[in-house]
């Protein structure tokens, strides 16, 4: 067989452009022909294809299939009683109508007032709001003063931060699961 034709057929095969007779020609070449060394990598593919094309069902396949279907049918048998079906439909309708009626009743009974004034006198409301804002302002000022004092105390200690950073980089972190932790007697 012409090697150039096989290369062309293979290129068409990978591009999904071959016909059934051309694929059979490729299959015969790779299964029964003298395959060149550069095409040996494709032999298993076409041997696999041929092996699976000749597969057939066994003669007792239909009997085994029917037996397994019958067996599955006997295992799960459900008996449905159609007597209660109309009553269930009526009960579901009654529950649905009752639920809608109750929800409409409670919705209509609700007071639809979205905004309500808590003070009759607007001046009293302004005074209360002003008092609340003043207390908030005092609390914020107190926390600011406390943080300024703590920063001043740190500045008075005259610490060498670079030395503290170098010490902290050499200390391993504590891990309760590890046996390599620093023990107090080793310090």
Helices and strands as residue ranges (DSSP letters): H 3-14, H 20-32, G 37-42, H 43-53, H 61-75, H 85-109, H 122-156, H 161-170, G 184-186
